[in-house]
């Protein structure tokens, strides 16, 4: 028998100050990337592309909110989010309370919330009903999540389409939605970002021999999801601009 629940009092969690929602409680902060826009740990302007770029102003500043917890590969931790949850009661009410608290902290995909409910031993049929209703009212929106993730992680961390798609797959986003989200980036934009990454890292490699510089710079791009061909092309051009001979460089130098 289908469980009837009252949804009148359940509305979208409030976004943090300074952010604009994207349909699932978190959203992408709108604004200049050098002023803390997006959900990435680091942005352009102050600190560049995180640990691969130079720093301005000396000390790195932590950013709050958004996708700061992106490194967790498993379901979101629910112990703190569920503080105050009654130990007994209607499973549907418990499920709604769990989801609302988790969504208040940061945007989540449907799979992440489903994993959290399963961990809390919410019956599958109850979880399915609650999650479907959350989708209907816009509290869960995997498409908006994927769009926001791509926008934030590309501009904040300089990740290429391949790395972004890999991250979204680990969060349970449907492959069709992933393709649509990473499709926001084209090859020209990706290459421009790769050049900015190399320019920020280039100075720290001065004094090393040419091949070592190539491996270090190209390796940095590869870890961010750029193809070998693009990495080699971008790094060679950057080294040539510094007077390095690169005619004999090929893929074997990686």
N, C-alpha and C positions, 0 to 999 in steps of 0.2 A: 504494500500500500504506500502511496507517495506521501511523504511527510510534509505537512503544511507548516510554513514558518512565516513569521512576520518580518518584512524587510523595511517597514516604514521608517524605522529609526536608524537604519544603517546607511550612512552616506560615505562618500569618498573621504579618506583621511586627509587632513590638511597638509599642504605642501610646506616645506620649510621656508622661512623668510628668504626672499630674494630669488625664488624659483618659480617657474611657470609650469603647471601640470601638463602632462602629455596623455591624459586619459587613464592613468593607473597610479595616481597618488604620488609620484615622484617627479617625473618629467625632467626635461633638460633646462638647465639654467640658461636663459637667454642673455647674450651680451658678448662683449669682447673676450676673445680667448685669453688674452693676457690679464684679464681681470677676474679670473676664476670661473669662466663659463664652462658648462658641461660637467660630467660626472667623473672624469678621469682624475687620477691622483695628482697629475701635474699638467700644466697647460703652457701654451706659448707665453712669451713675455717674461715672466719671472720664473726662471728655472728651466725654461725650454721644454724638452721632451723627457723630463724625468731623469733617471740615472744615466741616460746616454748623452745628455746635453750639458752645456755649461750653465753656471748659476750666476744670477745677478743679485747683488745685495747680500751675498755671503750665505746667509742661513736659509735653508729650505723651509717653506711654510706648508704645514699640513692643510689639506682642504677637508671640509666636512660635508656630509650628506651625500645623496645620490648613490653612485655605484662604488663607494669606497670599499665595500666588502667583496669585490668581484673575484678575489683569488680563491674563495672557498669553492671547492669542486663539488661538495656534497650539498644536501638540503640545508636551508638556513637554520641556524641554531635557534631553538625556540624557548630555551629556559628563561632567558631574560624577557623576551617578547611576551611570554605568557604569564608573567608575574601577576598574581592576583586572580588567575583563572580558577574558578571553583572546581574542586576535585571531582564533584559529582554533578549530575544534571543532564539536561537534554543534549545529546551528542551534536545536534545541529547548531544549538546555541554555542556550544563549546567551539565547534568548528568555525563559526562566524567570528567569534571573539579572537581565536588564534589568527585567522587570516587578516582581520582588521589591524591587529597589533603589528603583525609582520609587515603589512603594507605601509603602515605609518612610518616605519624606519627607512624603507627603501623600496623602489619598485621590485616586483617579483614576477616571474613567469608562472603559468599555471602549474607546470611540473614542479617547480620549487615549492609552491604551496601544497601541492598534493603530497610531496615527500614529507613535508612538515606534519601534515595531518596524519599520515600513515605512522610516522614516528610516535605521535601522541595517541595512537590506537583508536583513531576515529574510524568507524566502519566505512568501507569503501563506497557503499551506496549513498551514505550520508555525505561523504566528502564530494562525491560526484555531483550531487544535487546542489550543494553549497557553492562549489566552484563554478558550476554552470550559471547559477544565478549571479554570481559576482561578475562573470563575463557579460551577462545581459545588461547589467547596470553600469558597466564600464570600469569596474574596479580592477579587473584583470584584462589586460590587452597586450597580448604577446607581440602583435604587429607594432604597436607604439613603443613597446619595450625594445624591440630589435632596432627600430629606427633611432631611438635615443641612444642606444648602446653604440651603434656605429658612429653616430655624430660625435659622441663624447670621446670614445676610445681612439678614434682616428685623430681628432684634433688635440686631444689631451696627451696621448701616448705615441702617436705616430704609427699606429698599427695599420698594416695593409689588409686588403680584403680577405686574403687567405687566413690570417690570424683572427680576424674578426669573426669569420664564419665558424672557425674552430671553437671560439669562446661561446658563441651563441648555441652551438650544438650541445655543449656541455650543460647548458642551462635548459635544455629541452625544447628549444624553439623549433617549430616545424621548418623543414628544409625550404619550402616555398616562401615562407616569410623571411628566412635568412637570405635567400637569393634577392628578394625585393629590397631588403635593407642594405645589403652590401652593394646593390646596384646603384645606390646613391653616389658611389665613388666611381670615377672613370680612370682610365690609365694615365691621363695627363695629370689629374689631381694627385694620384698616387705617386707619380714620379716627382712632382713638385715637392711633396712632403718628404720623399726620400732624400732629395737634394738638401732640404733644410736640416734633416737629421744629420747628414754627413757634414754639412758646414759647421754644425754645433760641436761635433765630435772631432773634427779635423785637427784643431789646434792641439788637443791633448796627445796626438800621435806624432807631432813633430819631434825629430830627434831619433825616431826609429827608422830602420831601413825600409825601403819601398815595399817589399813583399809583405813585411810584417804589418805595415800600415794598411795595405790592401786587405789582408786577412781580417784585421781587427774591424775595419770599417764595413767590409762586406758581411762579416759575421754578425755585426750589430743589425744590419738590415735584414739578414736572413731570419734572425730571431723574431723580428717584428712582422714576418710573413711576406717579405718581398722576394720576388723570383731571382734566381742567380743571374739571369741575363740583365735585368734592370739594375741589380746591385753592382755588377761589374761595370756596366756603362756609366752609372752615376759616380762611382768611386774613381774610375779612370779619369773622367773629366775633371773631378775635383783635384786629383793629383797633378794632372797636366797644368792646371791653372797655377799650381805652386812650383812649376818648373821640373816636375819629375818626368822621366822618360817612361812611357807606358806602351810603346808599340809592341813590345814582346810579351806583354801581359795577356794571359788567357785564363780559362777556367781552371787550369791546373794549378794556378797560383792560390786558389782558395784553400 
